[in-house]
Amino acid sequence: MLDAIFRIRALVLKELLATLKDPRSRFMLFAPPIVQSLLFGYAATYDLTDVPYAVLDRDRSAASQRLLARLDGSRVFRRVANLERADEIRAVVDRGRALLVVQIGEDFERRLASGLPADVQVIADGRNSNTAATAIGYVGAAAEAFNAEWRAQRGDPGGAVRVELRAWYNPNLETRWHMVPALIGTLTLLQTLLLTAMSVAREREQGTFDQLLVTPFRPLEIMAGKTIPSMLVGIAQATLILLVAQLWFRIPFAGSFWVLYVGLAFFLLAAIGMGLLLSAVAATMQQAMLYSFVLLMPFSLLSGLATPIESMPEFLQKMTYVNPLRYAIEIAHRVYLEGAGLALLGPQLWPLALIAAVTLPFAAWMFRHRLV
C-alpha cells in the first residue's frame, strides 16, 4: 500500500514537472484566466451605452426637442447626425454610422396638443438584431417617460407618443438571422486557426520539420504549402455553414456569393497568418492548441457577435481593430443581409489585408531564422 502511494506521488510529481517546468507553459496556464476574466467583466455586458443614432425631425417643435432631449440625456444614445431629408437615412444606416434613425413627423406637437396620438418612426439596423432590439426597448422607455410627463403637465390623458418600428435587413429582428451568418466567420476561424497552428508544431514534434528545412524548398514555399490547404479547408467549412443557413434555416441571401467569398479569402489569409505565427512560436502540439484557445476566446468576445462593440470600454474597442473575426462578421452580415457589394466592404477588407500582410511575412521570417 505504501509503495503504491509512493509510486502515485512520483507520477504526480513527474506530471507536474512536465507541465510546469516550461516558463511559457506556466504563463499560459495562469495568465489567460486572469486576462479572460477581465475581458468578460468589461465586454460581456448586454447593457447599452453610447449607441449611435440619427434624427430626422420634421417638426422642429419644443415637444419634439423635449423627446429627443430624453434620448440625448439618457447616456444610452449618442446623436451622430441631424438629417434634413428622408433619402439620407439609407446612407447613415448602410455605412453603420447609426444603429437607429428616429423620424418625427411634421405635425408632432400639433397632434399632441390636440389630444391625438403622434407617431415617431424608429428605423433600426436589423443586421445586428440583438443590439437593435435592446436599443428599441430603450426608445420605447423614453417615449413612455415623455408621455407620462406630457400628461402630468397637461392633465390630459389623450395625446401620447406612439412609437412605430421598422427594422431594415431583418424585418422581424430574428436572432437567427444575426447569429447564423456570423457563424460563417466564427466557426471557420476556430477550425482554421487550430489547423494552421498545429500543422508546423506537429512536424516539429515529430522531427520532420528539420528535414523539411534542409530540403530545396524555400521558407516561403513551405509557408505557402501550409497556407493553401488551410484556406481550402476554411472555404469548404464556410460553404457548409452557408448551405445550412440557406437550405435548413431558409435565411434569405441578399448579396452576391462571389463578394462573400472574396471577403472570406481576405479573412482566411489574416486568420492563417495568425495561426502560422502561433505555430512558429509553439514547440509542441499541446502548446499550439493552448495558444490557439488563448486567442480564440478574446477574439470571440471582442467580435461584436454577442455584445455590441460600442458598449465596450474605449481601450477594448481599440483592441477589436486587430481582431479578424470582427471584420469577418461584419462582412457576413453586410453581404448576407444587406446585399453590400465589394465597393462598400473597403472598411472591412483593408484591415484584414493589413493583418495578413504583417503576420504572414513575420511567420515566414520566424520559420527562416528558427527562433524556437
Secondary structure as UniProt FT lines:
FT   HELIX           2..20
FT   HELIX           23..43
FT   STRAND          51..57
FT   HELIX           62..72
FT   TURN            73..74
FT   STRAND          77..82
FT   HELIX           86..88
FT   HELIX           89..94
FT   TURN            95..96
FT   STRAND          100..104
FT   TURN            106..107
FT   HELIX           108..113
FT   TURN            114..115
FT   STRAND          117..125
FT   HELIX           126..128
FT   HELIX           129..154
FT   STRAND          160..168
FT   TURN            171..172
FT   HELIX           175..206
FT   HELIX           208..213
FT   HELIX           219..243
FT   HELIX           244..248
FT   HELIX           257..281
FT   HELIX           285..301
FT   TURN            302..304
FT   HELIX           309..311
FT   HELIX           314..319
FT   HELIX           320..322
FT   HELIX           324..333
FT   HELIX           334..338
FT   HELIX           342..345
FT   HELIX           346..369
//
